[in-house]
Amino acid sequence: MSFQIKLAVFLTLAACASRAEDWPQFLGPTRNGVYPGTNLATTWPKGGPSTLWKKEIGQGFSGPVGASGKLIIFHRIESKETVECLDAATGKRIWVFDYPTSYRDDFGFDEGPRATPAIANGRVYAYGAEGKLHCVDFSSGKKLWGMDAQKEFGAKKGFFGIVCSPLVEGKLVLLDVGGTKAGIVAFDRETGSVVWQTAAADASYSSPTAASIGGKRYAFFFTREGLTALEVGNGKVTWEFPWRPSIDASVNAATPLVIGDLIFISTSYGRGAALLQFGDSKPTPVWSGDDMLSNHYATSVHHRGFLYGYHGRQEYGCELRCVELASGKVMWNVERFGAGTVMVAGEDLLLLTEKGELIKAPASSKEFKPVSRGQITGFEARAYPALSDGLFFARSRKQLVCVDLRAR
């Protein structure tokens, strides 16, 4: 091999190795709230990290996602659900795809989409509050195919509209449609045709995740009734684990976390959390209870044997907690912290409160000790943020912001 070829190979490998990470779906690249990039600053300026740009946006609780220097935001502008592609560094619009919507929220909270889109294989998959799933080209915004879950499967509106962030697994797009004709459905990612579906069952407000256990690929859905584990390839249900609050006015909203062969599920409304060990025919409960880490809507994160997340109902003022994974023991607790979201970046927690404050703290089981913080958005920041290529994207009720967390 010539010196020039060796040099070219070396430079290519070096570029790949140093390439920053994307955030192409709900909860990030591995669907667990973990940012694997190493390009973040160790310290922030005194007033918090710098804001690169801000943009007024429409309604919705759908989180932003980013890949290849572009950002996708899914929101409602007047009477249209809108998928908008922006230049991640500047916020400048690249393309837009929209379609009519007549969704009305029964409680008057918000009338935009709730589910976070997914970017995969040059396509964007967005699922609206009325159950319309669209696949559009990532480079142009051209519609490739669409599906109406209410018409096709009898998907139910539920308390707050239809909410399931699409999960792209191999050649499939997985959704919990929660319909009268089907519960969970797998679509061909290229054509939108149905590959398999499960029996009719109610959805909740959780989005699915997937993991490989014992050489097989499984998907985990936290439905209205509890946790369903099934084989990704054929939709065969491996087992179901009932886990539903006793009151009807309740939801399961947090995404399951899979750590090895352990699955952590959590809800509020008096039901609480459970840690399960995967089994071929049924799971084995390791621990459970309502006094450990009861997630109302935000998914907890796992780091080095400990869980970090929000305990209790959002409207009552959540507590922030660290819990030992193996035992469920509460290691520390911050009372009246308030609701928000949490992700792991390196050895740190990044917390975005509902009041729009971004907080950085070491992921330590000994204490919660913030080292940096900054007000980056307005209030009502309930959507899950994204951390793509070192840029932190967050949306409040009316605004989308881009904050620079990159090392200099």
Stockholm file with secondary structure:
# STOCKHOLM 1.0

chainA/1-408         MSFQIKLAVFLTLAACASRAEDWPQFLGPTRNGVYPGTNLATTWPKGGPSTLWKKEIGQGFSGPVGASGKLIIFHRIESKETVECLDAATGKRIWVFDYPTSYRDDFGFDEGPRATPAIANGRVYAYGAEGKLHCVDFSSGKKLWGMDAQKEFGAKKGFFGIVCSPLVEGKLVLLDVGGTKAGIVAFDRETGSVVWQTAAADASYSSPTAASIGGKRYAFFFTREGLTALEVGNGKVTWEFPWRPSIDASVNAATPLVIGDLIFISTSYGRGAALLQFGDSKPTPVWSGDDMLSNHYATSVHHRGFLYGYHGRQEYGCELRCVELASGKVMWNVERFGAGTVMVAGEDLLLLTEKGELIKAPASSKEFKPVSRGQITGFEARAYPALSDGLFFARSRKQLVCVDLRAR
#=GR chainA/1-408 SS CCHHHHHHHHHHHHHHHHCCCCBCSTTTTTTSSEECCCCBCSSCCTTCSCEEEEEECCBCCCCCEEETTEEEEEEEETTEEEEEEEETTTCCEEEEEEEECCCCCTTSSCCSCCSCCEEETTEEEEECTTSEEEEEETTTCCEEEEEEHHHHHCBCCTTTSCCCCCEEETTEEEEECCBSSCSEEEEETTTCCEEEECCCCCCCSCCCEEEEETTEEEEEEECSSEEEEEETTTCCEEEEEECCCSSSSCCCCSCCEEETTEEEEECCTTCCEEEEECCSSSCEEEEEESSSCCCSSSCCEEETTEEEEEESCGGGCCEEEEEETTTCCEEEEETTCCCEEEEEETTEEEEEETTSEEEEEECCSSCCCCCEEEECSCSCCCSCCEEETTEEEEECSSEEEEEECBCC
#=GC SS_cons         CCHHHHHHHHHHHHHHHHCCCCBCSTTTTTTSSEECCCCBCSSCCTTCSCEEEEEECCBCCCCCEEETTEEEEEEEETTEEEEEEEETTTCCEEEEEEEECCCCCTTSSCCSCCSCCEEETTEEEEECTTSEEEEEETTTCCEEEEEEHHHHHCBCCTTTSCCCCCEEETTEEEEECCBSSCSEEEEETTTCCEEEECCCCCCCSCCCEEEEETTEEEEEEECSSEEEEEETTTCCEEEEEECCCSSSSCCCCSCCEEETTEEEEECCTTCCEEEEECCSSSCEEEEEESSSCCCSSSCCEEETTEEEEEESCGGGCCEEEEEETTTCCEEEEETTCCCEEEEEETTEEEEEETTSEEEEEECCSSCCCCCEEEECSCSCCCSCCEEETTEEEEECSSEEEEEECBCC
//
